[in-house]
Amino acid sequence: MKNIRNFCIIAHIDHGKSTLADRLLELTGTIEPRKMTNQILDRLDLERERGITIKLTPVRLKYRGYELNLIDTPGHVDFSYEVSRSLAAVEGAILLVDATQGIQAQTLANLYLAIEQNLVIIPVVNKIDLPAAEVEKTKGEIVKLLGCSAEEIICISAKTGEGVPEILERIIKVVPAPAGEGNKSLRALIFDSNYDKYRGVVAHIRVFDGVIHQGEKIKLLATGAISEALEVGFFDPDYHKSRELQAGEIGYVVTNFHEVSECRVGDTLTLATETQEVIPLKGYAEVKPMVFAGVFPKEGDAFEDLREAMGRLKLNDAALVYEPERSQALGYGFRCGFLGLLHLEIFQERLRREFNLDLIVTVPSVAYKIYRRNGGEPEIIRSPQQLPSGAEIDRLEEPWVRLDIITPKNYLGAVMKLAQEKRGVYRNTEYLDETRVILHYEMPLSMILTDFYDKLKSLTSGYGSINYEMLDYRQADVVRLDIMVADHMVEPLATIVYRDEAFKRGKEIVTLLKESLPREMFVIKLQAVIGGQIIAAERISALRKDVTAKLYGGDVTRKRKLLEKQRRGKKKMMALGRGQVDIPSEVFVKLLKH
């Protein structure tokens, strides 16, 4: 165990975590040069396409007789839960900071998570090869933040490999070997998992005490489920079979569980033959979803396929929360909880790609707290459809967050104006250095959901960054906004909005629908409605077929008769209920991003 080092890389998004991991793999010879590709630890197609890390990825490196277990982590705020799980499995963390951008919001957030776990922090400045790099300035920010000396900071270029060997030497020197005893009862923490259709659930584990061998009977302490370790091994980064996993090591166990509910992330794995009482390891705090949306299969008979797909995705995405839901318009589906809009977007895309499911996703909302006039305990509602009539409500509360905005000082006025427009309450300003500040705000979560981050990036020329955490619930004056298309209520488009913004939001939605929906053979009425009152409306004119094209010469009355016949046909079609409009899934996506 004395030759084992477990560590992870933490940073803001796009600061170079995956590129540094590539160089470490090259330097240690873990990957053959002919097999080397960029972002090799980003295993999902979505990660490669978007250039971001979504999933934590473990890998074992061999260097100078040492076993180095690396976990690459995401940088986006929506995937911070992946980071917190990684930190619980290691003893050290490389804090990577981009020399062209300096310390950003997620740099701070991930650093605080690492400090809470009492990890050894190795500060590293990346991208020193770029012309815009401000190395000394960035080092000064890190010194101020960590209280370390400038000599402790390693300067590298993950792209060229400059300075990277020093990181490996530093890891060996300062990251402690894992504590634990090999002769004790087996205790292994499940920090991630996925599903193999041939072998069942594959659990990713960090062994704290004891040893696990292939073929041994295993038991999970939380669920009580018992199975057999069909295979054990480590990551290189693919699955590499081995005879055993010892205390201090990170690897995987093929559990032979085929029910995904039996193997939970955060559970403690031990041997079923153990006679002594085994104390469970400290797991993970239950994730608190920030954003809720309804997810329904486009085809009604695909509900069971969706249920199975979500169960398997839950294994690989511990932050996902869901429960069954029934909609009059959409049938059976699920009400899902996410950590943010990017998390929702990635989830939807993975279901489409990995499970070939065509979905309808409702407009996302936050969880509101309802107090009824007749008293009783407050209720949590997660969808607009659950909102009772105004006569039944005594008061309604919405979630607020503590928001940190890092921005260059010259954009200060524009950023503060944006925060004010989004109902933010200013608390104070903290100066990182003479050019950059941290603005501390309190803000309704619903205001951050849609376009806040995009607008901030636009206002600050891409230099602004945010981090937020849940604060409390506060009273809000909101109403349910319904959307009617061709006189039919469209449940997925219902949303909860502030009363003073209802008209503006209703107008935006019906205008967007007018621009997005294809024309039909009949007039399509688009209406935004609050409590039966129409507050905004648009019309899509009928796609007119030229029924008079074959006419030539003759009396004009023949033309009128044909047009009148067409008009009666359209009216009959509407009366028969054929005037319903099928809203393409792309339109829902547009509304999500609007």
N, C-alpha and C positions, 0 to 999 in steps of 0.2 A: 504493500500500500504506500510505502514511502516514496515510490517512484511514480505515483499517480498524481496528476494535476487536472482538476476540473474547472473549466472557465467558460465564459460566454462573452459575446461582443454586444455592447449596447451603444446606441447612438440615435440621433434624429434621423428621419427619413432622408435618403440620398446622400448620406455622409460617407458611404463607402464600406459598409459592413460586409456585404457579399463579396466585393472585390478583394478586401483584406482576407476573407476566408479562402478565396481562390489562391492567393499568394501563399498562405500557410499550407494549403494542400500541396502546392507545387514544391515548396521549400522542403517539406518533410517527405516527399516522394510518395504520398498517399495515393495520388492519382498519376497514372502513367502520362507522359507528355502527349502521346498520340490521342488519349481519351479526354484531354483537358478541354473544357469549354468555359465561356464566361458564365458567371452566376451558377456554377455547377451544383451548389447546395439548394438553389431554388428549384424544387422538383415539380411544381405545378406549371402548366403552360401559361396560366394567368400571370404568374410571377414574372416569367420571362417576357411576356408581352408588355406588361405594365412597367417592368423595371423596378418592382418593389417586392420586398419579402412579406409574405402573408403568414407562412407557417414557420415555427421554430424547426430547426434541423440539426440533429446531433451527428458528430463524426469523430472517430478516433484517429489521432495522429501519433506516429512513432518518431521520437527525436532524441538522439544521444542516450538511448537506454531508458527514456522516460515515456510513459503513456499519458498523452495529453488528450483529454476529452473536451471537445469544443462544441458549444451550442450556438448556432447563428440565430439571431432574433429579429423580429420585425421592428420598424421604427415608427410606423403610423400610430396615432393615438387610438384608433379603433381596434388595434391588435395588442394593446398593452397587457392584456391578460396572458397572451403568449409569453411576454417578457417576464411577468411575475412568476410563472410556472418554471421557466428556465432558471431563474435566479435561485429557486429553492433546491435545485439539483446540483449546484456548483459552489465553489469556495472563492472564486475570483471573477472579476469582470474587467474587460478592456473597455474603457470609456473613449470612444472615437469621436473626434471633433474635426469638422471640415475647416481648413485654414482659410477658405474664401468666405465662409459664412459665420464662423465663430459658434458660440454656444446658442442653441435654439431651445424652444419650449420642451420638446421631447427629450433633449439632452438632460435637462433638469429633472423631468418627471422620471425617466429611467434611472438616473443617478440616485434619486431619493429612494426608489424601490430597492436598489442595490445596497444602499446604506442601511435600510431597515433590516436586510438580511445579514448585516455585518460582514459583507464581502470585502475582500482586498481589491482596491481600485487601481488599475494601471492606466494613467492618462496618456493618450496618444493623439497627436495632431496629424491629420491626413491631408493629402493633396498639396504637399509642399512644392510639387513640380509645376503647378499652375502659375501663370503670370500674375493672376489676381490674388495669390496667396498672401495673407498677412500673418506670418508665422509668429512673430514676436507679440503682436497684439492678441492673437488667440491664446498663446501661452500665458500672457498676463491675465486673461479672463479665467483660465483654468486655475492658476495660482490663487486668484481671489476667491474662486468657488470652493476649491478643495483644501486650501491652506497648505499646499505642498510647495516644494521649491521648484524653480524652473528647470533645474538639472534632472529632476525626476521625470520630466515629460519627454516622451519619445517622439521624434519627428520622422514621419514616413511618407512615402508615396505608394499607396497600395496598388496603383496602376503599374509602376515600373519595378516595384519590389524594394526600393531604397529604404533602408532602415528596418525592414520587416524582421530580419534575423534577431535584432536586438529585442523584439517583443518576445520571441520564444525564450531567449535567455532570461529575460525579466520574469516571465511566467514561472519558470523553474525555480528562480531565486526567491520570489516574494509570495507566490500563491502557496498556501499551506497544503500539505498532503491531507487527504480526507481522514477525518476521525471515524472511528468505528472499529469493531472487533470481528475477525473472521470466525472465531469459535463460539460466538453467541448465536441465538435464534435468528433465523432469516427475517430481515425487515427491509423491504424495498418499496420505494415511493413510485407510483405510476404518474409520470408527468405528461404523458401524451399517449395516444393509441391510434390505430387505424384498423380497417377491416379488410381481410383477405378472404375472397369467396371460397377458396379451397381449404384454408386453414383456420378460419374464424378470426377472432380478435387478436391483434398483435400489440402487446403492451410495451411501451417504452419506459424503462425503469432506471432508477438510480438505487443501487444496493448500498444501504447504510450499515447493516450488520449481517454477518453470516455469509453463506455461499449457496447458490442455486445451480443444480445440475439438470441437464436434459433428462426427461423421463420421470422426474420427481412429481409427486402430488402437491399441488399448490392450493392455497386458500386466500380469499380476499376478506379482510377483517370487517369492512363496512357492510358488504352484501351477504357475507357468509358463503358465497359460492365456492365450490370445489371443482377442480379440474386437474389436468396434467400438463406439465411443461413439455410440449411436443418438441420444442427446439429453443435453445438459448444462443445468444451471440451478441456481436457489437456492430457498429455502423462504420463502413469504410468508403463512401457514405451509404452504399447499399447494404443489405443484410449480409453479414458474414458469420456463418455458423461457428460456434466454439463449444468446448466441452462443458464450461462452467462460467459463471459470473461471480466474482469475489467482492467482498466489502470494498466500497470506494469506487467501483466501476460503474460505468453507464452502458446500457445495452438494451436488448429486447428479449421478450419471452413470447413465443407462440402459445397462447393460452388454451386453445381448443374451445373457447367460449363462442357460441354462435348466437346467443342473445346479447345484444349490445348493452342492455341495461345491467348485465351482471358485472361488467368491467368498467368502473368509473375512474376518470382522472382524479387524482388526489387520494385514492384508496391505498391502503398498505397491503402488500403481497407478502405472504409467509408460507411455510410448509404446512400441509394438512396433517402431517404426522407429528407436528410439534405438540409436546405434552405440557410444557410450561406456558403460562399466560404471556402473551406477546402484547406489549403496549403499542398501540397504533402511532405511526408517525404523524406529525402535524401536517395536515393536508393543506388545501387552499381555501381561502375565503370564498363563499358563494358569490358567483358573479352577479352583478346587478345590471340588467339590461337597461339601456337608455332610450331606445327607440323601438316601437312596436308596429308591426304591419301584418295584414292578413295575407296568407299565401294559399292560393287555390289552383288545382289543376285545371287547365283549359278544357280538357275532356273529363267528364264526370267519372268515367270508369277507371281513371288513373289515380284515384285516391289511395288505394292500397300501395301502388308503386311509390307514390309520394311519401307515405308513412314509412315504408322500408328505407327509402333513400335518405330521409331526414334522420332516421335512427343511426344509419351508418355515417352520415356527415357529422352528427353530434359527437361521435367518437373522436373525430379528427378536428373538431371545432368545439372545445369545451365551453366557450362563451355563448354558444347558441342555446336559447331557451324556447320551448314551444309547447302548446297545448291544443287539442282539437277545437275546432270552431265550425259552426254551421251558419251559412248565409242563405237567406231566401232566394237571392238572385244568383249566387255562385255555387250553392251546394255545400259539400263538405270540404273543409280545408284545415288550416292551422293558423293560430295567432302566434306569431313568432317575435321574440325579443332579441334585439341586436345592440351592439355597443356604439353604433353610428351608421351613417348612410353608406360609407364605403364597405363596412361589414355586410350590410344588406345587399349591396350590389354584387360583391364577391360571392356571397351565398347563392344568390339567384343564378349567377353565371355558372357556378360549379354544378348546381342541380341540372342545368340545361346541358352542359358538356359531358359530365361524368355519368349522368343517369338518363339523358335524353328526354327530359321532361319540359313540356311547354306550360308556363305558369302565368297566372294573373296575380300581381302583387298590388295590394291596396295602398293608398296614400299613407305614408308613415305618420305616426303620432306619438306623443309621449304619454306616460301614465299619469292620469289626473286623479286627485283625491276628491270624492264627492261626500258632502254632508247633507243629509235629507232633513226636511222640515219636521218630520215626525220623530227625529232623534235617532238614537242608535249609533253603532260604530261607523266610522267613515268607510266608504267603499272605494276600491281602486278600479278605475275603468281604463282599458287599454285600447279601445277602439271608439270611433265616433258613434257607431251603432248602439253602444251601451249607454250613451249619455241620455238620462231621463229628461222629461220636459222641464222647462224653467220653473213651472209652478211647484214641482216636487223638490227643487234644490234650495237649500238654505244658503250654502256657499260652496264654491269650488276652488281647489288649490292646485297649482301646477309646480313641477320641479324646477328648482334653481340650481345653478352651478357656480363654482368659483372658477373664474376664467383668467388665465395668464396670457398676455399678448406680448411677444418680443418683436420689436420693430426698430429700424433705424430712426434716430431722433428727428430727421428732417421730414418724416411722414407722420409725425405725432398728431398734428391737427386733423388730418384726414382720417386717421384710425380712430381717434376719439369721437369724431363726428359719426362714423359708422357704428361704433359701439352705442352711442346715444340713440341713433335711429333704431337699433335693435333692443331698446329698452334696458340697456346696461346701466348698472349703478356703479359709478367710479369709486374706488377705494383709495388707491395710492399709486405712486410711480416710484420705481426703483431703477437706478442707473447701473447698467452692467459695466459701461465704460463711458468715455466722453462722446461716443457716437451712437450707442444703442441703449434702449430703455426697456424695462418690463412694466407693462401696464396691468394693474390688478383690478378686475371688475367682478361684479356679481350680475348674472344675467339669466333670464328664463332659458331653459334648455331648448325649447321649441324654436327660439330665435337663432340657434346655432345650427340646427338640423339641415337647413336647406342650402342657402347660398353664402353664408357668412364667411366661410373659409376661402371660397373662390373670390369674393369681393376683397377680402383682406390681401390676398396674394396680388390681385390686380392693383390695388391702391399702393402697395409697397414695392412694386416691381419685382415681386417674387421673394422678397427678403423677410416678410412677416411670417410668424409662426405662432401656433396656439397650443395650449394644453388646458384641459378642464377636468374638474372632479365634482361629484355630487355634493350639494350643500344642504338644502332643505326644501320644504314645500311652502308656497306662499299663495295668498288669495289672488284669483285672476277673474276678469270679466270676459268670458269666452262664450261662443255659441256654436251650434252645429250648422255647418254649411253643406247643403245637399245639392247635387247636380242632376238635372233632368235632361235626357237626350231623347228627342222625339216623343215627349210626354211620358217617358219611362224613367223611373228613378234608377240611377246607376250607383249601387252601394259602394263599390270600390273607390269611387271618386269623392265620397263624403269625407269631410275633414272638420276639425275643430279650429276655429280662428278667433282672434280678438274681435270683440264687437265693433270697435272703432275702425278695424281694418277689413271688415267683412265685405263691404261693397267693392273695395279695391281688389281683394283676393278673388271674389266671385267673377268680376270683370276679366281678370287675368286668365282664369280657368276657361271661361266660355270662349274667349278670344283665341286661346291656344287650341281648343277643340275645333274651332272653326277653321283654323289654319292646318290642322293635322288630319281631320277626318275626311275620308273620301266621299265624294258626292254620291247620292242615291237617286233613284227614279222619283223620289218624292221630297218635299221640303222637310229639312231636319231642324226642329226647334231646339235651341240650346238655352237652358235656364239655370241660374243659380238661385237657390231657394233657402230661406230661413223661416222655420215655423209656418210654412204654407205661403209665405209672402215672397214674391219674385223680386229680387234686388238687382239682377243683371240678366240680359238676354241677348242672343245672337241668332241668326238664321243662316242655314246653308241652303242655297237655292237648288231646286231639283235639276238633276241631269236630264235634260229634255231630249228624247228621241224624236227625230224628224219623221213623224208619221205621214207627213204630206209630201215626202220626197218623190213618190211615184206619180203624183198628180201632174197633169199637164193640161193647160187650157181649162175650159169649162167654167161653171158658175162657182163663185167664191163660197157659196153655201156648203159645197162638198168638203172644202177645207175646214170650215167651222164645225161640221158634223164630226169629222175625224178628230179634231182637237177636243171637242166636247166628250167624245167617247173615251179618249185618253185620260181626260180629267176625271171622269167617273170611275175608270179603272184604278187610278191612283187612290181615289177616295175609298173604294172598296177594299183595296189592298191594306190600307191603314186600318180600316174597320175590322178586318180579319186578323189583325195583330201582326201583319207582316211588315209593319213600319218600324220594327225594332232595328237598331243599328248595332252591328257587331264592331266593337271597339278593338282595333289591333293592339297587341301587347306593347308595340313601340310607343303608342300614345301614352300608356301608363308610365313607361320609362321617362318620357319627356316631362310628364307632370311631376315625377319624383325629383327630377333635377331642376325644375323650374322654381 
